[in-house]
Amino acid sequence: MTKNIVILGSTGSIGRQTVAIARRLGINVLAITGNKSIKLLEEQARLLKPKMVCVCDEESASALRTAIADMPVQVLCGEASLIDAATIDGADCVVTALSGSVGLRPTLAAIEKRRRIALANKETLVCAGELVMARARECGAEIIPVDSEHSAIFQSLEGQNRAAQLKRILLTASGGPFRGMTLAQVFDKTPADALRHPNWSMGQKISIDSATMMNKGLELIEAMHLFSVSHDKIEILIHPQSILHSAVELIDGSVIGQMGVPDMALPIQYALTYPNRAESETSAPDFFKIGEMTFEAPSLENLPCLALAMDCAERGGSAPCVMSAANEEAVSLFLRERISFGKIFECTRAALDSISIIKEPTLEDILRSDAAARAYVKGSY
């Protein structure tokens, strides 16, 4: 079990749950980062007593310094401070619970320090999966997935030679709040409609991505890099009950999966305790109450964001980066009611059609592609 951790994005859904788990397991938190949630960051600082707290800008930093002036805590600001937090002396694990590509540089910096990465920031691998995984191998840094689906795949592959005997990955999805609806039926859905997930309690961005099922496309790309498989070795299954979190099929026809209630606490905890397990506050599924588990194929005709992500997975290069950045900005516009739900796909596709795709991008190419996609969406809509 890890002893000293950093939480990048401690004020979000994953971050708050990580704080609670670290407290329960007696894990020391050396640094936390947030955006502008000063009151919550103050509460977390007083609870955890970290050495460092990082926020987005100097105004927020000044307010936080005043709030915790009685504590020996260093308060930093800006994107560069995320790297300071990720590389703080003494940490053996960095929980990357940031949203978006902002997590890329601090994740790479932590990898250079050979820290375990408890990865909840899927955009890091979507945008730069080949670079990140190659650097992790070179440095000997562990990457343990926190997404429930990737954690399930990771757990299912544990055991002698299972990865070598993998035939395909079965990646499950709840189907989100609009499961079974046509594209025409959901085109004008409101943010309140889209945020109403039937099973999971998540942050706003991932909830919208779940409604469009872009999230499952991002997870497919992430799984390709995490488990070194091609896109055609991953099958997406709609599983409304969200009990089987994902599974693997081996070459002999065996299927091994991981099941649990829809609760992110378990995969977060396992990333911190791996390769061991600890008691948790999460209950096992009650199969008598569940009654049945069903599976169905996704309708790509009615899920254009998922279809687009699958196409980008096949194209490779900088295409997933452009798609992810454009989608993030489109989701932001939708949440501010600047565009309709159906326009999320249209914005993202337009960016992909307008920005040149680089076949073998460097880190700087990826960052430029990310910026270009964001600028395109902001400037066009």
Buried (B, 14 or more C-beta within 10 A) or exposed (E): BBEBBBBBBBBBBBBBBBBBBBEBBEBBBBBBBBBBBBEBBBBBBEBBEBBBBBBBEEEBBBBBBEBBEEBEBBBBBBEEBBBBBBBBEEBBBBBBBBBBBBBBBBBBBBBBBEBBBBBBBBBBBBBBBBBBBEBBEEBEBBBBBBBBBBBBBBBBBEEEEBBEBBBBBBBBBBBBBBBEBEBEEBEEBEBEEBBBBBBBEBBBBBBBBBBBBBBBBBBBBBBBBBBEBEBEBBBBBBBBBBBBBBBBBBEEEEEBBBBBBBBBBBBBBBBBBBEEEEEBEEEEBEEEEEEEBEEEEBBBEBBBBBBBBBBBBEBBBBBBBBBBBBBBBBBBBBBEEEBBBBBBBBBBBBBBEBBEBBEEBEBEBBBBBBEBBBBBBBEEB
